[in-house]
């Protein structure tokens, strides 16, 4: 996961407003490619949830884009 965020960080930093960054992420499917055929698909929802699909196992967790640190945070504890 760190590799994906590291690679995405320069692109996200070029965007002038945090709202723009969050809007780019929302309602789009993003794929984390790890080179081991264990790819994960992320679908960021308006509600602050992200659906993660890994080998057809789906998990819902929380996400946010931090205004102060300009980092994408994904909380990988399962939602109840």
N, C-alpha and C positions, 0 to 999 in steps of 0.2 A: 504494500500500500504506500509506503514512503516514496517509492520510485515514481508512482503515478502523480502524487502530489508535488514532488520535486519537479517533474517534467511540466506539469500544468501551471506551476506557480508563476513563471515569467509571463505567460499569456494572461493569467488572471490579474497580475499586477499592472498590466498596460491599460486595463479598463479603469476609467476615471472614477466611477461611483460604485459602491458596494451593491446598490440595488440592481445595477446593470449586470454585475457578476452573478448574483442570485438568479436573475431572470434568464441568463444564458444557461444555467444549470437546470432550471425547472422544466419539467415535462419533456425531457430529452433522455434518451438512453445513452449511457456512457459505459464503455467497456474497459475493464482493467485487465491488461494482458500481461501475464507473468512469465511467459516463455516455457511453462511446464504443462500447457494445455489445461490449466485450472482457471480459465478466464471467468471473471465475474461481471455481470451486467448490473448497472446502477440506474434506477429511475428515480429522480428527485421530484418530489411532489410539493405542491403549493403549501400543504399543511405542515411542512417541516419534517415529514417522513421520507425515507428513501427505501425503495424496495430493492433488495439485493437478490439476484438469481445466480446461483452457482450450481452447475450440473443439475438444473431443474429443481433445486431446493430453494424455495423462496423465503426470505426473511425480511421483516419490516423493522427498521431502526430509525433513530432520529438523526437529523443533520442541521447544520447552521453554517453560515458564512460570517465569521467574526469581523465586526466593524473595526475593532481596535488592532487586531493582529493581522488582518487581511488573510486569514487562513480558513480553509474549508475543514470543518470539524464533523466527523462521522462517529456517532456513539454506537458502537457495535453490541450493545446490550439489547436483547430482544424486548420489543414492546409488549406490554400485557394487554 
